[in-house]
Amino acid sequence: MKWFNNLALNKKFLALIISFGIILVLATMIFSIYQFSNFNFSKAESEASVAVNTLDFELTKYKERAEYFARIIALNSDVSAAVKDRNREFLIKKIKIMTEGTDIDFVTITDNNGDVIARTHEPEKFGDNISKQLNVKTALGGNQVSVIETGTVVKLSARSGAPVYDTENNLIGVISTGFALDKHEKLDDMKKLFDCEFTLFLGDVRINTTIIKEGKRLVGTKLDPKVAGIVLNESKEYYGEADILGNPYVTAYKPLLDNENKAMGVVFSGKPLKEIISARNSIIYAVVPVTAIVLIIAILFMNRFIRMMITNPVKELVTEGANKISVGEVDINIKSTRTDEIGDLQRAFVNLAENVKLQATSVEKISLGDLSMNIKPRSDKDILGNSIQKLSGTIKQLINETSELTNSALDGKLKVRGNASNFSGGYKEIVAGVNSTLDAVINPVKEGSDVLAVL
């Protein structure tokens, strides 16, 4: 700390202020970045949750719309007649006209055994039996149901099967309509809306996703086993951080339930953690330069303030006060208009100078023999004032003692001597010296007088 002790006062203040400022700024920034990161993480988690619930709601809407379109098509008399006649070409043409302008992805028509008469999405494929599909099986039993299930051609879809009756109210077939959930456009539209990644799993395998790596969608890749154990095996939702093929994400997973409320797949939404980190870094890159500029301006301002309010007044006290007084100069020019501690110090220096000046004047007069000044010490601890007062008193006493000797000698009282015991040091020696001088002068005179008296 020797180097610090050797610094000028304003530099010491600046060093302390800079150190404190840097510590304060760093602490504030670290706390703010920590809070901002937590806020961003919570926000991303909340957005992912909202997004995955919205996707789940969209799947429900797909089922409802599939049910509506299946019912409308099944009730059409032309369609009913064509099903009875197994007129495949007419069915395809008629249903395409009926579904034009809608976003229905496919319509499958079967007979009352579940054998496919026609498919709008693959017209050349027919004749196979799909009676095991839940929506078709239920419709063949005379009821309508909307489900999310797998199919022969479409891997996963929201489907609904409606029974078709002829004019005699005999069940003659099934109209199965649906929305293909493996079409990328559906999730891409959701991503644009929510700015989140989306994925649909069949079991633990991705069948549709917006996540792209090296230019390819990650279709066919598997779900993290840890998440799969929670969502698929336990049919529970999962929210939080998860690893997706080596990349951390803030995620929300929901089980995709079949009609028996068993998890047949997973609905996912999430945000890459790197986006949150990137947002945090952007804040750092924006805040740090601004903070540095503000800190520099604050330091310059504090430097000027310290010079004006502390350093310059202290320098004036040193140059105009302490240095001059230390070499005996008492004419100092210090003006004090402040009421703070610096002002008190300035006034103390002025009082000190005035006191020294008064005492110097007193000593000067004493040196010239003028003992008429009435010296009043400032206090009991005023050593110089008390000493000058004592000096003046001693000299006055010495003068009185000398005057008494002189007057006694003039009056012929040659035996009178000064009382040296009333003095000390050099003053005692002076009185003793005068007494010795008187003895040296008077004794021979006395002896001569005694001789003359004998003669």
C-alpha positions in Angstrom: 0.0 0.0 0.0 3.1 2.2 -0.1 2.3 3.3 -3.6 -1.2 4.3 -2.5 0.1 6.4 0.4 2.4 8.3 -2.0 -0.5 9.3 -4.3 -1.9 12.8 -4.2 -5.2 13.3 -2.3 -7.4 13.6 -5.4 -5.8 10.5 -6.9 -6.5 8.6 -3.7 -10.1 9.7 -3.9 -10.3 8.8 -7.6 -8.7 5.4 -7.0 -11.2 4.6 -4.3 -14.2 5.9 -6.4 -13.1 4.0 -9.5 -12.6 0.8 -7.5 -16.0 1.2 -5.8 -17.6 2.1 -9.1 -16.2 -0.9 -10.9 -17.2 -3.2 -8.1 -20.7 -1.7 -7.9 -21.1 -1.8 -11.7 -19.9 -5.4 -11.9 -22.2 -6.5 -9.0 -25.1 -4.7 -10.6 -24.4 -6.2 -14.0 -24.0 -9.7 -12.7 -27.2 -9.5 -10.7 -29.1 -7.9 -13.6 -27.8 -10.5 -16.1 -28.7 -13.2 -13.7 -32.2 -11.8 -13.2 -32.5 -11.2 -17.0 -31.4 -14.8 -17.8 -33.9 -16.2 -15.2 -36.6 -14.0 -16.7 -35.8 -15.1 -20.2 -35.7 -18.7 -19.2 -39.1 -18.4 -17.4 -40.5 -16.5 -20.4 -39.2 -19.1 -22.9 -40.7 -21.9 -20.6 -44.0 -20.1 -20.5 -44.0 -19.5 -24.3 -43.2 -23.2 -24.9 -46.0 -24.2 -22.5 -48.5 -21.9 -24.3 -47.3 -23.2 -27.7 -47.6 -26.9 -26.8 -51.1 -26.4 -25.3 -52.1 -24.5 -28.4 -50.8 -27.3 -30.6 -52.7 -29.8 -28.5 -55.8 -27.6 -28.9 -55.3 -27.5 -32.7 -55.2 -31.3 -32.8 -58.6 -31.3 -31.0 -59.9 -28.8 -33.5 -58.7 -31.0 -36.4 -60.7 -33.9 -34.9 -63.8 -31.7 -34.6 -63.5 -30.5 -38.2 -62.8 -34.0 -39.5 -66.0 -35.1 -37.8 -68.0 -32.2 -39.3 -66.7 -32.8 -42.9 -67.2 -36.6 -42.6 -70.9 -36.1 -41.5 -71.6 -33.5 -44.3 -70.1 -35.8 -47.0 -71.9 -38.9 -45.7 -75.2 -37.2 -45.7 -74.9 -36.2 -49.4 -77.3 -38.3 -51.5 -75.1 -38.4 -54.6 -72.2 -39.7 -52.4 -74.6 -42.3 -50.9 -75.7 -43.5 -54.3 -72.1 -43.7 -55.6 -71.0 -45.7 -52.5 -73.8 -48.1 -53.1 -72.8 -48.4 -56.8 -69.1 -48.4 -55.9 -68.6 -45.7 -58.5 -65.0 -44.8 -57.5 -64.4 -42.2 -60.2 -67.6 -40.3 -59.4 -66.8 -40.4 -55.7 -63.4 -39.0 -56.1 -64.7 -36.2 -58.4 -67.7 -35.4 -56.2 -65.8 -35.3 -53.0 -63.0 -33.2 -54.4 -65.6 -30.7 -55.5 -67.2 -30.8 -52.0 -63.8 -30.3 -50.2 -62.5 -27.7 -52.5 -61.5 -24.6 -50.5 -61.1 -26.6 -47.3 -57.9 -27.8 -45.8 -59.1 -31.4 -45.5 -56.1 -33.6 -46.4 -57.8 -36.8 -47.3 -61.1 -38.6 -47.6 -61.3 -42.4 -47.7 -64.5 -44.2 -48.7 -65.2 -47.8 -47.7 -68.0 -50.3 -48.1 -69.9 -51.9 -45.3 -67.0 -54.4 -44.8 -64.4 -51.7 -44.5 -62.9 -52.4 -47.9 -61.6 -49.2 -49.5 -63.6 -48.0 -52.5 -61.7 -44.8 -53.1 -59.1 -42.5 -51.6 -58.8 -38.8 -52.6 -55.2 -38.6 -51.6 -54.1 -41.8 -53.5 -56.8 -42.6 -56.1 -54.9 -45.5 -57.5 -54.8 -47.3 -54.1 -58.1 -49.1 -53.2 -59.4 -52.5 -52.3 -57.5 -52.9 -49.0 -59.4 -53.4 -45.8 -59.2 -50.7 -43.0 -61.9 -52.0 -40.8 -59.5 -52.2 -37.9 -59.0 -48.4 -37.8 -61.0 -47.2 -34.8 -62.8 -44.4 -36.7 -63.9 -46.9 -39.4 -64.8 -49.7 -37.0 -66.9 -47.3 -34.9 -68.7 -46.0 -38.1 -69.4 -49.5 -39.3 -71.2 -50.0 -35.9 -73.4 -47.0 -36.8 -71.6 -44.4 -34.6 -69.2 -41.6 -35.4 -66.0 -40.9 -33.5 -63.1 -38.5 -33.9 -59.6 -39.9 -33.1 -55.9 -39.4 -33.6 -54.6 -42.6 -35.0 -52.3 -44.2 -37.4 -53.3 -45.3 -40.9 -52.3 -47.4 -43.9 -51.1 -44.5 -46.0 -51.0 -41.6 -43.6 -48.8 -42.3 -40.7 -50.6 -40.2 -38.2 -53.7 -38.1 -38.6 -56.8 -36.6 -36.9 -59.6 -38.7 -38.4 -63.3 -39.1 -38.1 -65.5 -41.9 -39.7 -69.2 -41.3 -40.5 -71.6 -44.1 -41.5 -73.2 -43.9 -44.9 -76.8 -45.0 -45.4 -78.8 -45.7 -48.5 -82.4 -44.5 -49.1 -83.7 -47.5 -47.1 -81.5 -46.6 -44.2 -79.2 -49.5 -44.6 -75.5 -49.0 -43.7 -73.6 -49.3 -46.9 -70.2 -47.8 -46.1 -68.1 -45.3 -44.3 -66.7 -41.8 -45.1 -63.4 -41.3 -43.3 -62.0 -37.7 -43.4 -58.8 -36.5 -41.8 -55.9 -34.1 -41.4 -52.4 -35.6 -42.0 -50.3 -34.6 -39.0 -47.0 -35.5 -40.7 -47.4 -32.6 -43.2 -44.6 -30.1 -42.4 -46.7 -27.0 -43.3 -48.9 -27.5 -40.2 -46.1 -27.2 -37.8 -44.2 -24.6 -39.9 -47.3 -22.3 -39.6 -47.3 -22.8 -35.8 -43.6 -22.0 -35.6 -44.2 -18.7 -37.5 -47.0 -17.9 -35.1 -45.2 -18.7 -31.8 -41.5 -18.5 -32.7 -41.0 -21.9 -31.2 -40.0 -25.3 -32.4 -42.7 -28.0 -32.7 -42.5 -31.7 -33.0 -45.1 -34.6 -33.2 -43.9 -38.0 -32.0 -45.5 -41.4 -32.8 -44.3 -43.4 -29.9 -40.8 -42.1 -29.3 -40.1 -41.4 -33.0 -40.4 -37.9 -34.6 -42.8 -38.1 -37.5 -43.0 -34.3 -38.0 -40.8 -31.5 -36.7 -39.7 -28.0 -37.4 -36.2 -28.7 -36.0 -33.7 -28.7 -38.8 -30.0 -29.8 -38.6 -27.6 -29.6 -41.5 -30.4 -28.7 -43.8 -32.6 -31.7 -42.9 -35.6 -32.1 -40.7 -34.9 -34.4 -37.8 -37.7 -36.8 -38.8 -37.2 -40.4 -37.7 -35.0 -39.5 -34.7 -35.9 -40.6 -31.2 -37.1 -38.8 -28.1 -34.7 -38.4 -25.1 -35.2 -41.7 -23.1 -35.5 -39.6 -19.9 -38.3 -37.6 -21.3 -39.9 -40.6 -22.9 -40.0 -42.4 -19.6 -42.0 -39.5 -18.1 -44.3 -38.6 -20.9 -44.9 -41.9 -22.7 -44.6 -44.4 -19.9 -46.2 -42.3 -17.1 -48.5 -40.2 -19.4 -47.3 -37.0 -17.6 -46.4 -33.6 -18.9 -42.8 -32.4 -18.8 -41.5 -28.8 -18.6 -37.9 -27.6 -18.3 -34.5 -28.0 -19.9 -33.9 -31.0 -22.1 -31.3 -32.2 -24.6 -32.4 -32.6 -28.2 -29.8 -34.4 -30.2 -26.9 -32.7 -28.4 -28.5 -29.2 -28.2 -30.1 -27.9 -25.0 -33.7 -26.6 -25.2 -36.3 -25.1 -23.0 -39.1 -27.5 -23.5 -42.7 -28.5 -23.0 -43.9 -32.0 -23.7 -47.4 -33.4 -23.5 -48.6 -37.0 -24.1 -50.6 -37.5 -27.2 -53.5 -39.6 -26.0 -55.6 -42.1 -27.9 -59.3 -42.8 -27.2 -58.4 -45.0 -24.2 -56.3 -42.1 -22.7 -53.1 -44.0 -23.3 -50.0 -42.2 -24.6 -49.5 -43.1 -28.3 -47.1 -40.2 -28.9 -45.8 -36.9 -27.7 -46.6 -33.3 -28.6 -43.5 -31.0 -28.2 -42.7 -27.3 -28.2 -39.5 -25.6 -27.2 -36.9 -22.9 -27.7 -33.2 -23.4 -28.2 -31.2 -22.4 -25.1 -28.7 -20.7 -27.3 -31.4 -18.1 -28.2 -31.7 -17.2 -24.5 -27.9 -17.1 -24.2 -27.8 -15.0 -27.4 -30.4 -12.6 -26.0 -28.4 -12.3 -22.7 -25.2 -11.7 -24.7 -26.9 -9.0 -26.7 -27.8 -7.2 -23.5 -24.3 -7.5 -22.3 -22.8 -6.2 -25.5 -25.3 -3.3 -25.4 -25.0 -2.5 -21.6 -21.2 -2.8 -21.1 -20.1 0.0 -23.5 -22.9 2.3 -22.2 -22.0 1.5 -18.6 -18.3 2.1 -19.4 -19.0 5.5 -21.0 -21.3 6.5 -18.0 -18.6 5.4 -15.6 -15.9 7.4 -17.4 -18.1 10.5 -17.4 -18.9 9.9 -13.7 -15.2 9.6 -12.9 -14.3 12.8 -14.8 -17.1 14.6 -13.1 -16.1 13.3 -9.7 -12.5 14.2 -10.4 -13.5 17.8 -11.1 -15.8 17.8 -8.1 -13.1 16.5 -5.8 -10.6 19.0 -7.1 -13.0 21.9 -6.7 -14.4 20.9 -3.3 -11.6 19.1 -1.6 -8.2 19.1 -3.3 -7.9 22.8 -4.2 -9.0 24.1 -0.8 -6.6 21.7 0.9 -3.8 22.8 -1.4 -4.6 26.4 -0.5 -4.4 25.6 3.2 -1.0 23.9 2.6 0.5 26.7 0.4 -1.2 29.7 2.0 -1.4 28.4 5.5 0.8 25.6 6.8 3.9 26.3 4.6 3.9 30.0 5.4 3.3 29.5 9.1 6.0 26.8 9.2 8.6 29.4 8.1 7.3 32.1 10.4 5.2 34.0 7.9 1.9 34.9 9.4 0.4 37.1 6.7 -1.8 34.5 5.0 -4.7 35.1 2.6 -7.3 32.4 3.2 -11.0 33.2 2.6 -13.7 31.0 4.0 -17.3 31.1 2.8 -18.1 27.4 3.3 -20.0 26.0 6.2 -18.7 22.4 5.9 -15.7 20.7 7.4 -13.4 22.3 4.8 -14.7 25.7 5.9 -14.1 24.8 9.5 -10.5 23.9 8.6 -10.0 27.2 6.7 -11.3 29.2 9.6 -9.1 27.2 12.0 -6.1 28.1 9.9 -7.1 31.8 9.9 -7.5 31.8 13.7 -4.1 30.0 14.0 -2.4 32.6 11.9 -4.0 35.5 13.8 -3.0 33.9 17.1 0.6 33.4 16.0 0.6 36.9 14.6 -0.6 38.3 17.9 1.9 36.3 19.9 4.7 37.3 17.5 3.8 41.0 18.0 3.8 40.5 21.7 7.2 38.9 21.6 8.5 41.7 19.3 7.3 44.3 21.7 8.8 42.5 24.7 12.1 42.4 22.8 11.9 46.2 22.4 11.2 46.6 26.1 7.5 47.3 25.7 5.8 45.4 28.5 2.6 47.2 28.4 0.7 44.6 26.4 -1.9 42.6 28.2 -1.4 39.1 27.0 -4.3 36.7 27.4 -3.8 33.0 26.6 -6.5 31.4 24.6 -6.8 28.6 27.1 -5.0 26.7 29.8 -3.4 24.6 27.1 -2.1 27.6 25.2 1.5 26.8 25.8 2.9 29.7 23.8 0.5 32.3 25.1 1.1 31.2 28.7 4.9 31.2 28.1 4.8 34.7 26.7 2.6 35.9 29.6 5.1 34.3 32.0 8.1 35.8 30.2 6.5 39.2 30.3 5.8 38.8 34.1 9.3 37.6 34.8 10.9 40.5 32.9 8.6 42.9 34.8 9.6 41.3 38.0 13.3 41.6 37.0 12.9 45.2 36.2 11.2 45.8 39.5 14.0 44.0 41.3 16.6 46.0 39.5 14.7 49.3 40.1 14.5 48.5 43.9 18.3 47.9 44.0 19.0 51.1 42.1 16.7 53.1 44.4 18.2 51.5 47.5 21.7 52.4 46.3 20.7 56.0 45.6 19.2 56.2 49.1 22.5 54.9 50.6 21.1 51.5 51.4 24.1 49.7 50.2 23.3 46.5 52.0 20.1 45.9 50.0 20.4 43.0 47.6 18.2 41.4 45.0 16.2 38.3 45.9 17.7 35.8 43.4 15.5 33.0 44.8 12.5 34.6 43.2 13.9 33.7 39.8 15.2 30.8 38.0 17.7 30.0 35.2 19.3 32.9 33.5 17.2 35.5 35.3 18.4 34.1 38.6 22.0 34.4 37.4 21.3 38.0 36.4 20.1 39.0 39.9 22.9 37.0 41.5 25.4 38.7 39.1 24.0 42.2 40.1 24.4 41.3 43.8 28.0 40.1 43.2 28.7 43.3 41.3 27.3 45.4 44.2 29.4 43.4 46.6 32.5 43.9 44.4 32.0 47.7 44.3 30.7 48.3 47.8 33.2 46.1 49.8 36.3 48.2 48.8 34.4 51.4 49.4 33.5 50.1 52.8 37.0 49.1 53.6 38.3 52.5 52.5 35.7 54.1 54.6 36.7 52.0 57.6 40.4 53.0 57.1 39.6 56.7 56.9 37.5 56.4 60.0 40.6 55.0 61.9 42.9 57.8 60.6 
